[in-house]
Amino acid sequence: SSLSIMLSSNAPPLISVAPSGRASCRCCKETIAKGEQRISMVGRGSGVSQYKHAHPNCFALGTIVDYAPTSAAKCKVDGTAIGKGEVRIRLRLVFQQGCCEEMVGKAKEQQIYKVPNAAPLLRKYLALDGVTVAISSIDGLEELQSAEHRQWVIDALEGRDVSNRPVPVRNAPAATAKAAKKVASAQSEKKVSTKPEPAVALPVSVSAKRKRAKREQHSSDDDGGDFDIVD
């Protein structure tokens, strides 16, 4: 049906005007006044799919750029996989101050995108009245591993062609690399300090025993015993 298509979880957040003042922002819990712009994201409530509304600025404050911790997620635009460690954009409804303390900073709903695919949507959201977030100040941008990664994201979100540049991927954490180096060093030291195995005595053959006994007998005949003195 048209309703199920409209409320598909793959549908991007919708910009609309509040028809009344009854709805409240899912992020700050304040009322969204009649006639104000709002952004609505499909989520689950009472066992059914429904729109969750937010002030444009509250929605923008919840947007974050980060690295994918696994390769399980797919981009909401084209369904392609986002590789582990690849940079990505998450559009989120995040609980703010004024909500239950244990929920502050947690996402109620979210959608995950490849950065270039999110760019047209995000530029529309950030251009709405009252939004204080700019592309260069999106949450998480400063936490990316390098200036090169940050510039790639900014260029992609501002609509520049980044198709001929590799998607930024998070490097191995320094702690992991340091631990691997420490293990390799310990193994190297162990090899250097290892003592050679003691030589194992080989069994003496019967023939060798007889020859040795004969030599010992000759030595005894030459050096000891009683002799007759002949005048």
Buried (B, 14 or more C-beta within 10 A) or exposed (E): EEEEEEBEEEBBBEBEEBEEEEBBBBBBBEBBEEEBBBBBBBBEEEEEBEBBBBBBBBBBBBBBBBBBEEEEBBBBBEEEEBBBBBBBBBBBBBBBEEBEEEEEEEBBBBBBBBBBBBBEBBEEBBEBEEBEBEBEEBBBBEEBBEEEBBBBBBBBBEEBEBEEEEBBBBEEEEEEEEEEEEEEEEEEEEEEEEEEEEEEEEEEEEEEEEEEEEEEEEEEEEEEEEEEEEE
